[in-house]
């Protein structure tokens, strides 16, 4: 049985997104990349999140 590693992140719009990853290193890499983008380049919107999420083989599980 495969584990799922979760990451909850707030987008620029205020929306909370829960993402899932098959590998803990992908989850951690995605989190670090999102935070680095936010710190260096500006707010994380949907397009930025989707681009970074794809690099780390993640998927959106829910939004609220």
HUZIJO-V845023 format. One line per field, one symbol per residue. burial: 1 if it has 24 or more other ideal C-beta (glycine too) atoms within 12 Angstrom, else 0. A space follows every 10 residues. Layout:
burial->???
This chain:
burial->0000101010 1000001111 1000011001 1011001000 0001000110 0110010101 0000
